[in-house]
């Protein structure tokens, strides 16, 4: 449960910021304090900064280090942006769906892994890109995907 003290600290932090619309700075503060950014905190940030909720959610989606839940599930994100899909990103996604036995947007039965997609990681020239547990991997192909799976997916 998120405490009133956390919300007060967050409000104070935002109040002391030079650029109150710097969502990355605010999100970093939240991650440092509680380790994840649930929807209720995103809404609080939007209210206190004047940013649109979608702006905050886009920042969360863009940076792999931001989490929206505090469970132990490892999130595997595959880039489905144009640059990555043109280089084989969809093949990577299909292979992961086969290996994990789930489709994008689902969590494995043992709750160890959640497979999701992300429109862009901002590393288009190095694609296809893939994030496992917040660690970004570039130039992923079917061959090195096998190694990534063996190293990270147990």
Secondary structure, DSSP 8 states (H G I E B T S, - for coil): ---HHHHHHHHHHHHH-SSTT-HHHHHHHHHHHHSS--HHHHHHHHHHH---HHHHHHHHHH-TT--S--SS-EEEEEE-SHHHHTTTHHHHHHHHHHHHT--TT-B-TTSSEEEEEES--S-GGG-S-EEETTEEE-S--HHHHHHHHHHH--
